[in-house]
Amino acid sequence: MEGYSENPFGQNYSTGGGNTGGFFGGANGSQEGGRRVGTNSLRPVTIRQVLNASQPHSDAPFTFDDAELSQVTLVAWIQNIARNATNVSYTLDDGTGQLDVRQWIDNSADEGAKVDEFQTNEFVRILGEIKSFNNKRSVTAASISRLEDGNEYLYHQLEVIYTHLQLTKGGSSTKPSAGGHEASAYDDTSAAAADSTSTDLSRLAPLQRRIYQAIAAEAPDWPEGVDVAQILARNKSTDPAQVQYVL
């Protein structure tokens, strides 16, 4: 994706993750520790969800939608990079909030190359674990990769919506495999999230489903990212403001 000279989301956020909106950013419904839904599963999340996740005590797992957050993946824009001898700290923004992400490095040449691998104003995908220190949330990254397809940000947000609805409304069409590992769009064995013909969209709201399908239809012709105008063109009977709100 092309770099950005300023925050592409045009957002300001209050300290501690105040009411900034975003995908399903309200208070987490359960404060008692959620059900264990595939403790090794990889869940797509927004920064807002990370900030609002519950943790009853310091040794308890984080939960959201009454489900445990073990491994998470998020897509965000790099605002700032702080390089240290043992780690690289990134400040990320995804339009729902801001979060610090830390990746540890060792002394090997390959690991040392990570120090200069990413720059500010780039979109990246993070895979890692939520941490808390002095009441401040962060993510320790196991993997950071640069987004090569501009549509991946939108696909990620739709996957967040889909996962939220599966957990809160039930009726998941995908059963956890042996060993308690829950299927995810980011597993090697899972279909790509963009494939609307194989993805169960029944739990999405009608407008969310139409937007998902519009992106999937336009994506092959727009590898740099589907423009909102293309999505609006496929939803002519819908108020553009509603489409913008969902996006």
Sequence and secondary structure as in RCSB ss.txt:
>XXXX:A:sequence
MEGYSENPFGQNYSTGGGNTGGFFGGANGSQEGGRRVGTNSLRPVTIRQVLNASQPHSDAPFTFDDAELSQVTLV
AWIQNIARNATNVSYTLDDGTGQLDVRQWIDNSADEGAKVDEFQTNEFVRILGEIKSFNNKRSVTAASISRLEDG
NEYLYHQLEVIYTHLQLTKGGSSTKPSAGGHEASAYDDTSAAAADSTSTDLSRLAPLQRRIYQAIAAEAPDWPEG
VDVAQILARNKSTDPAQVQYVL
>XXXX:A:secstr
    SS TT     TTT S   TT S  S SS  B S TT EEE  HHHHHH B SSTTS EEETTEEE EEEEE
EEEEEEEE SSEEEEEEE SS EEEEEEE  SSHHHHGGGGT  TT EEEEEEEEEEETTEEEEEEEEEEE  ST
THHHHHHHHHHHHHHHHHH   SS   TTS    TTSTTS  TT TTTS  TTS HHHHHHHHHHHHHGGG TT 
  HHHHHHTTTTS HHHHHHH 
